[in-house]
């Protein structure tokens, strides 16, 4: 796999991921309301580990949630990573 950069995501050839994209979601809505498809690359796609988890109004002004990166085809791994979601009122 070659290094790839898209929308704040760096997918490195040694299968390391760095997520620096900024995500925000509406308080009280599930994570599935935040589309991850725009961040997909030929190297793989992103999904929420628990898409039904509700975005909360954390006292710190952000919430940490888990997403999963899965390479295409029958690759032998998936990688989970924590990302920050800024809760917003709608």
C-alpha positions in Angstrom: 0.0 0.0 0.0 1.3 3.5 -0.8 1.0 6.5 1.3 -2.3 8.4 0.7 -3.6 11.7 2.1 -7.3 12.7 1.8 -9.3 15.1 3.9 -7.1 15.0 6.9 -6.4 11.3 6.8 -3.0 9.9 6.2 -2.8 6.2 5.4 0.8 5.1 5.5 2.4 2.2 3.7 3.1 0.4 7.0 -0.7 0.4 7.7 -0.6 3.2 10.2 -3.5 5.6 10.1 -3.5 9.2 11.3 -6.9 11.0 11.4 -6.8 14.7 11.7 -10.1 15.4 10.0 -12.6 17.5 11.9 -16.0 15.9 12.6 -19.0 17.4 14.2 -22.4 15.9 14.9 -25.8 17.0 16.3 -26.3 16.3 20.0 -28.8 13.5 20.6 -28.3 12.0 17.1 -26.5 8.7 16.4 -23.0 8.6 15.0 -24.5 7.1 11.8 -25.8 10.7 11.1 -22.1 11.7 10.4 -21.2 10.4 7.0 -17.8 8.8 6.7 -18.1 7.8 3.0 -16.5 11.1 1.8 -13.3 10.0 3.7 -13.0 6.6 2.0 -9.9 6.1 -0.2 -8.8 3.3 -2.6 -6.8 2.0 0.4 -10.0 1.3 2.4 -13.1 2.7 4.0 -14.2 4.0 7.4 -17.3 3.0 9.5 -18.4 3.7 13.0 -17.7 0.9 15.5 -21.1 1.6 17.1 -23.2 3.6 14.6 -26.1 3.7 17.0 -24.1 5.5 19.8 -25.6 8.8 20.6 -23.6 12.0 20.3 -23.5 13.6 23.7 -22.9 17.1 25.0 -19.7 16.3 26.9 -18.6 18.9 29.5 -15.3 19.1 27.7 -16.9 20.3 24.4 -16.1 17.2 22.5 -16.7 13.4 22.5 -14.3 10.6 21.6 -15.9 7.8 19.6 -14.5 4.8 17.8 -14.3 4.2 14.0 -13.0 1.2 12.1 -10.8 1.3 9.0 -11.2 -1.7 6.6 -9.0 -2.2 3.5 -10.7 -3.5 0.3 -11.0 -7.1 -0.5 -9.9 -9.9 1.9 -7.1 -8.1 3.6 -6.1 -9.6 6.9 -6.8 -6.7 9.2 -9.1 -3.9 10.3 -7.9 -1.1 12.5 -9.9 0.7 15.1 -9.1 4.3 16.0 -10.5 6.9 18.4 -11.7 10.2 16.8 -13.0 13.4 18.3 -16.5 14.6 17.4 -17.5 18.1 18.3 -21.1 18.1 19.5 -23.3 20.9 18.0 -26.9 22.0 18.7 -29.2 21.9 15.7 
